[in-house]
Amino acid sequence: MQRILNYIISKNTAPVTILDFLKKEGFSRHILSSMKNTPNAIILNGERGFGRSVLKPQDHLIVTVPETESGENIIRTKMDLDILYEDDYLLVINKPEGMLSVPGKGDVDSVYQRLSILYPEATGPIIVHRLDMATSGLLLAAKTKEAHQDLQAQFKNRTIQKRYIALLEGEVPQDEGEIRLPLCSDPLDRPRQIVSEEFGKPALTRYRVLERTSGKTLIAFYPQTGRTHQLRVHAAHPLGLHCPILGDELYGRKAERLYLHAEYLAFTHPITFERIEIRAKIPFSQH
């Protein structure tokens, strides 16, 4: 059995040899050694590649890995995902901050990419909804087209419950409330979103303050719609909470990360109709 992996080298990748690149991708010394006996194990831009060949942005690398039933040749490190729930039809991943939900232009590594490799028999688009690259937390994926359609319908009908935890710069005076600010993309500054009564789509966020300390607010967000950057804009905008999420480079100030985490997800299983509730531990300090 063989596994074929495709990589499009990101424009942000510094020049690196294929050997070093594969090591970073989780290829063990044993796997790299076994590839020596595999014809055309490395193909770079349509031609045979070598371990010492240097990769450049936008290069297309195809790697063929022999896999044994014992599993000793299976790549684990790079493909590992924090899977909190899984059955034959769906799974829930705790996505780390800094990882794409789906591939962007020239960016191959993403939750979708890893799942498509781990579950080659999966049908349909797999990813049911998205989280921003900078946001960590719960992401729902489907292994079958039918499960994907059912779960997306639940999002559309707003029967899926979501809770995000964020740390805001500034103290929110109200203990709870809701924010209704219509949103659309800024045509002059993508991917920034703006509030627009004329062109924006309705966006509703409910919130509850959990704690106020040292000029910051720990808050729970309950988005009722799913607009791009909805929580980030609703937090930062003067007509919203006027307290940007800590670490928000677009709407606030840069920090070591964006302090926004998808902490809770509840949905109805598309096959068993059981109500599933999943929580993901908050990965950042709350003070």
LOGU-321438 format. One record per residue (C-alpha): residue in one letter; chain; z, y, x negated. Coordinates in nm, 4 decimals, m for minus. Layout:
<rokols>
(rokol A A (Z Y X));
...
</rokols>
This chain:
<rokols>
(rokol M A (0.0000 0.0000 0.0000));
(rokol Q A (m0.0810 0.3489 m0.1207));
(rokol R A (0.0339 0.6948 m0.0196));
(rokol I A (m0.2047 0.9869 m0.0612));
(rokol L A (m0.0488 1.3313 m0.1008));
(rokol N A (m0.2410 1.6579 m0.0795));
(rokol Y A (m0.1186 1.9807 m0.2386));
(rokol I A (m0.2670 2.3282 m0.2238));
(rokol I A (m0.1019 2.5195 m0.5070));
(rokol S A (0.0705 2.8311 m0.3766));
(rokol K A (m0.0437 3.1724 m0.4974));
(rokol N A (0.3159 3.2315 m0.6072));
(rokol T A (0.3249 2.9280 m0.8367));
(rokol A A (0.3360 3.0054 m1.2076));
(rokol P A (0.0972 2.8041 m1.4316));
(rokol V A (0.2430 2.4560 m1.4738));
(rokol T A (0.1141 2.1173 m1.5890));
(rokol I A (0.0475 1.8507 m1.3293));
(rokol L A (0.3166 1.6346 m1.4861));
(rokol D A (0.5836 1.9041 m1.4567));
(rokol F A (0.4690 1.9926 m1.1049));
(rokol L A (0.5006 1.6310 m0.9878));
(rokol K A (0.8454 1.5984 m1.1422));
(rokol K A (0.9559 1.9001 m0.9391));
(rokol E A (0.8048 1.7398 m0.6293));
(rokol G A (1.0365 1.4423 m0.6680));
(rokol F A (0.8194 1.1977 m0.8613));
(rokol S A (1.0449 0.9763 m1.0718));
(rokol R A (0.9565 0.8529 m1.4194));
(rokol H A (0.8960 0.5074 m1.2680));
(rokol I A (0.6473 0.6444 m1.0155));
(rokol L A (0.4611 0.8491 m1.2768));
(rokol S A (0.4384 0.5439 m1.5021));
(rokol S A (0.3021 0.3237 m1.2209));
(rokol M A (0.0292 0.5816 m1.1476));
(rokol K A (m0.1234 0.5188 m1.4897));
(rokol N A (m0.2587 0.1882 m1.3587));
(rokol T A (m0.3966 0.3425 m1.0383));
(rokol P A (m0.7653 0.4432 m1.0548));
(rokol N A (m0.8155 0.8121 m0.9744));
(rokol A A (m0.4430 0.8598 m0.9167));
(rokol I A (m0.4812 1.2329 m0.9840));
(rokol I A (m0.7746 1.4342 m0.8502));
(rokol L A (m0.7830 1.8066 m0.9258));
(rokol N A (m1.0429 2.0157 m0.7448));
(rokol G A (m1.2613 1.7106 m0.6884));
(rokol E A (m1.2454 1.5798 m1.0439));
(rokol R A (m1.0139 1.3471 m1.2333));
(rokol G A (m0.6953 1.5228 m1.3426));
(rokol F A (m0.4483 1.4485 m1.6187));
(rokol G A (m0.0772 1.5033 m1.6599));
(rokol R A (m0.1353 1.7785 m1.9147));
(rokol S A (m0.3876 1.9631 m1.6954));
(rokol V A (m0.2593 2.3083 m1.5943));
(rokol L A (m0.2442 2.3986 m1.2274));
(rokol K A (m0.3465 2.7434 m1.1009));
(rokol P A (m0.2984 2.9115 m0.7638));
(rokol Q A (m0.5227 2.7709 m0.4886));
(rokol D A (m0.5964 2.4512 m0.6857));
(rokol H A (m0.6338 2.1417 m0.4681));
(rokol L A (m0.4422 1.8437 m0.6040));
(rokol I A (m0.4699 1.4933 m0.4547));
(rokol V A (m0.2234 1.2314 m0.5776));
(rokol T A (m0.2424 0.8605 m0.4947));
(rokol V A (0.0891 0.6775 m0.5285));
(rokol P A (0.1187 0.2969 m0.5189));
(rokol E A (0.4114 0.1869 m0.3037));
(rokol T A (0.5858 m0.1487 m0.3110));
(rokol E A (0.7762 m0.3283 m0.0373));
(rokol S A (1.0914 m0.2941 m0.2461));
(rokol G A (1.0591 0.0819 m0.2075));
(rokol E A (1.1144 0.1578 m0.5755));
(rokol N A (0.7929 0.3612 m0.5881));
(rokol I A (0.8608 0.5643 m0.2757));
(rokol I A (0.9057 0.9381 m0.3288));
(rokol R A (1.2361 1.0469 m0.1838));
(rokol T A (1.3698 1.3621 m0.3434));
(rokol K A (1.1120 1.6179 m0.2353));
(rokol M A (1.0519 1.4626 0.1050));
(rokol D A (1.4195 1.4492 0.1981));
(rokol L A (1.5099 1.6366 0.5145));
(rokol D A (1.8499 1.6781 0.6756));
(rokol I A (1.7851 1.4799 0.9942));
(rokol L A (2.0735 1.5154 1.2407));
(rokol Y A (1.9242 1.3113 1.5260));
(rokol E A (1.6384 1.0628 1.5420));
(rokol D A (1.4963 0.8000 1.7747));
(rokol D A (1.1515 0.6539 1.8435));
(rokol Y A (1.0290 0.9684 2.0164));
(rokol L A (1.1778 1.2731 1.8487));
(rokol L A (1.4054 1.4066 1.5776));
(rokol V A (1.6128 1.7173 1.5086));
(rokol I A (1.6142 1.8610 1.1565));
(rokol N A (1.8601 2.1019 0.9994));
(rokol K A (1.6045 2.3226 0.8218));
(rokol P A (1.7214 2.4975 0.5065));
(rokol E A (1.6549 2.8682 0.4626));
(rokol G A (1.3462 2.9370 0.2542));
(rokol M A (1.1360 2.6542 0.3993));
(rokol L A (0.8394 2.7064 0.6300));
(rokol S A (0.8320 2.5303 0.9659));
(rokol V A (0.4541 2.4880 0.9405));
(rokol P A (0.2192 2.5567 0.6479));
(rokol G A (0.1030 2.9112 0.5880));
(rokol K A (m0.2089 3.0157 0.3982));
(rokol G A (m0.2011 2.8394 0.0639));
(rokol D A (0.1482 2.7026 0.1299));
(rokol V A (0.1616 2.3286 0.1871));
(rokol D A (0.5314 2.2463 0.1622));
(rokol S A (0.6886 2.2810 0.5039));
(rokol V A (0.8817 2.0773 0.7577));
(rokol Y A (0.5504 1.9799 0.9179));
(rokol Q A (0.4049 1.8667 0.5850));
(rokol R A (0.7055 1.6502 0.5049));
(rokol L A (0.7224 1.4964 0.8523));
(rokol S A (0.3497 1.4173 0.8537));
(rokol I A (0.4026 1.2237 0.5288));
(rokol L A (0.7221 1.0519 0.6404));
(rokol Y A (0.5764 0.9604 0.9817));
(rokol P A (0.2006 0.9049 0.9370));
(rokol E A (0.1854 0.7252 1.2730));
(rokol A A (0.3091 1.0331 1.4632));
(rokol T A (0.0710 1.1776 1.7220));
(rokol G A (0.0405 1.5361 1.8412));
(rokol P A (0.1390 1.8598 1.6656));
(rokol I A (0.4894 1.7230 1.5698));
(rokol I A (0.6678 2.0608 1.5456));
(rokol V A (0.7882 2.1675 1.8918));
(rokol H A (0.9030 2.5211 1.8019));
(rokol R A (0.9396 2.7297 1.4874));
(rokol L A (1.2068 2.9025 1.2859));
(rokol D A (1.1327 3.1904 1.0496));
(rokol M A (1.1114 3.0819 0.6876));
(rokol A A (1.4326 3.2736 0.6080));
(rokol T A (1.6255 3.1268 0.9033));
(rokol S A (1.8163 2.8016 0.8669));
(rokol G A (1.9194 2.5571 1.1344));
(rokol L A (1.8058 2.3240 1.4086));
(rokol L A (1.4372 2.2463 1.4485));
(rokol L A (1.3036 2.0053 1.7094));
(rokol A A (1.0114 1.7730 1.6290));
(rokol A A (0.8302 1.5072 1.8323));
(rokol K A (0.6778 1.1807 1.7138));
(rokol T A (0.4437 1.1412 2.0118));
(rokol K A (0.2058 1.3754 2.1896));
(rokol E A (0.3753 1.3029 2.5220));
(rokol A A (0.7223 1.3874 2.3922));
(rokol H A (0.5846 1.7063 2.2354));
(rokol Q A (0.4318 1.8196 2.5638));
(rokol D A (0.7521 1.7500 2.7569));
(rokol L A (0.9731 1.9365 2.5096));
(rokol Q A (0.7394 2.2351 2.4955));
(rokol A A (0.7478 2.2490 2.8741));
(rokol Q A (1.1282 2.2632 2.8548));
(rokol F A (1.1025 2.5621 2.6210));
(rokol K A (0.8541 2.7285 2.8569));
(rokol N A (1.0783 2.6648 3.1568));
(rokol R A (1.3847 2.7843 2.9599));
(rokol T A (1.5841 2.4660 3.0208));
(rokol I A (1.6512 2.4261 2.6492));
(rokol Q A (1.9680 2.6001 2.5335));
(rokol K A (1.9859 2.7611 2.1891));
(rokol R A (2.2621 2.9392 2.0034));
(rokol Y A (2.2216 3.1265 1.6774));
(rokol I A (2.5042 3.2510 1.4578));
(rokol A A (2.4479 3.5691 1.2569));
(rokol L A (2.6428 3.8044 1.0363));
(rokol L A (2.5587 4.1667 1.1076));
(rokol E A (2.6015 4.4799 0.8975));
(rokol G A (2.8273 4.7048 1.1018));
(rokol E A (3.0707 4.6440 1.3856));
(rokol V A (2.9342 4.5850 1.7355));
(rokol P A (3.1682 4.7616 1.9807));
(rokol Q A (3.0983 4.5519 2.2917));
(rokol D A (3.2404 4.1988 2.3059));
(rokol E A (2.9356 4.0664 2.4876));
(rokol G A (2.6196 4.1824 2.6564));
(rokol E A (2.2441 4.1519 2.6654));
(rokol I A (1.9488 4.3248 2.5009));
(rokol R A (1.6180 4.3795 2.6804));
(rokol L A (1.3605 4.5293 2.4454));
(rokol P A (0.9895 4.4359 2.4764));
(rokol L A (0.8338 4.3352 2.1443));
(rokol C A (0.4906 4.3245 1.9847));
(rokol S A (0.3537 4.3045 1.6320));
(rokol D A (0.3077 4.6243 1.4325));
(rokol P A (m0.0714 4.6425 1.3754));
(rokol L A (m0.0183 4.8645 1.0707));
(rokol D A (0.2585 4.6604 0.9081));
(rokol R A (0.2409 4.2877 0.9768));
(rokol P A (0.4488 4.0740 1.0098));
(rokol R A (0.6910 4.3454 1.1266));
(rokol Q A (0.7559 4.3576 1.5012));
(rokol I A (0.8177 4.6764 1.6972));
(rokol V A (0.9653 4.7753 2.0320));
(rokol S A (0.6921 4.8916 2.2701));
(rokol E A (0.7279 4.9538 2.6420));
(rokol E A (0.3485 4.9812 2.6663));
(rokol F A (0.2287 4.6810 2.4663));
(rokol G A (0.5388 4.4652 2.4129));
(rokol K A (0.6132 4.1342 2.5806));
(rokol P A (0.9478 4.0995 2.7600));
(rokol A A (1.2283 3.9840 2.5300));
(rokol L A (1.5849 3.9085 2.6377));
(rokol T A (1.8812 3.8224 2.4149));
(rokol R A (2.2373 3.7604 2.5287));
(rokol Y A (2.5171 3.7883 2.2752));
(rokol R A (2.8895 3.7368 2.2250));
(rokol V A (3.0939 3.8790 1.9384));
(rokol L A (3.2965 3.6129 1.7562));
(rokol E A (3.4730 3.8237 1.4941));
(rokol R A (3.4775 4.1700 1.3415));
(rokol T A (3.5938 4.2141 0.9831));
(rokol S A (3.5343 4.4473 0.6865));
(rokol G A (3.2602 4.6410 0.8597));
(rokol K A (3.0681 4.3295 0.9623));
(rokol T A (3.0291 4.1362 1.2862));
(rokol L A (3.0014 3.7608 1.3282));
(rokol I A (2.8021 3.7109 1.6447));
(rokol A A (2.6513 3.4395 1.8634));
(rokol F A (2.3012 3.5035 1.9975));
(rokol Y A (2.1588 3.3257 2.3029));
(rokol P A (1.7852 3.4056 2.3120));
(rokol Q A (1.6343 3.3728 2.6594));
(rokol T A (1.2815 3.4300 2.5293));
(rokol G A (1.1190 3.3282 2.2029));
(rokol R A (0.9394 3.6307 2.0597));
(rokol T A (0.8657 3.6594 1.6894));
(rokol H A (1.1631 3.8146 1.5034));
(rokol Q A (1.3331 3.8695 1.8395));
(rokol L A (1.6928 3.8381 1.7184));
(rokol R A (1.6248 4.0362 1.4032));
(rokol V A (1.4731 4.3317 1.5909));
(rokol H A (1.7249 4.3233 1.8756));
(rokol A A (2.0066 4.3340 1.6215));
(rokol A A (1.8644 4.6133 1.4054));
(rokol H A (1.6952 4.8469 1.6537));
(rokol P A (1.8822 5.1652 1.7586));
(rokol L A (1.8263 5.0696 2.1235));
(rokol G A (1.9673 4.7246 2.0536));
(rokol L A (2.2848 4.6622 1.8549));
(rokol H A (2.1871 4.8990 1.5721));
(rokol C A (2.3441 4.6493 1.3286));
(rokol P A (2.0814 4.4604 1.1255));
(rokol I A (2.1375 4.1001 1.0255));
(rokol L A (2.2767 4.0834 0.6733));
(rokol G A (1.9983 4.0063 0.4263));
(rokol D A (1.7108 4.1059 0.6558));
(rokol E A (1.4499 4.2498 0.4198));
(rokol L A (1.2224 4.3681 0.7032));
(rokol Y A (1.4704 4.5406 0.9318));
(rokol G A (1.7737 4.5925 0.7099));
(rokol R A (1.8689 4.5360 0.3471));
(rokol K A (1.8029 4.2480 0.1099));
(rokol A A (2.0826 4.0045 0.0209));
(rokol E A (2.1030 3.6536 m0.1235));
(rokol R A (1.9730 3.5146 0.2086));
(rokol L A (1.9148 3.6038 0.5713));
(rokol Y A (2.2456 3.5411 0.7469));
(rokol L A (2.0923 3.3830 1.0573));
(rokol H A (2.1410 3.0174 1.1514));
(rokol A A (2.0203 2.8139 1.4514));
(rokol E A (2.3539 2.6433 1.5136));
(rokol Y A (2.3230 2.4725 1.8554));
(rokol L A (2.0448 2.3063 2.0544));
(rokol A A (2.0613 2.1270 2.3909));
(rokol F A (1.7668 1.9620 2.5651));
(rokol T A (1.6773 1.6789 2.8020));
(rokol H A (1.5378 1.3688 2.6336));
(rokol P A (1.1749 1.3308 2.7515));
(rokol I A (1.2048 0.9525 2.7954));
(rokol T A (1.5680 0.8702 2.8767));
(rokol F A (1.6407 1.2038 3.0510));
(rokol E A (1.9753 1.2128 2.8722));
(rokol R A (2.1077 1.5577 2.7865));
(rokol I A (2.1197 1.5832 2.4077));
(rokol E A (2.3426 1.8375 2.2296));
(rokol I A (2.3176 1.8948 1.8531));
(rokol R A (2.5163 2.1288 1.6269));
(rokol A A (2.4485 2.2246 1.2649));
(rokol K A (2.7290 2.3526 1.0455));
(rokol I A (2.6970 2.7199 0.9471));
(rokol P A (2.5822 2.7199 0.5810));
(rokol F A (2.7110 3.0627 0.4828));
(rokol S A (3.0471 3.2325 0.4511));
(rokol Q A (3.1477 3.4183 0.7632));
(rokol H A (3.3299 3.6977 0.5794));
</rokols>
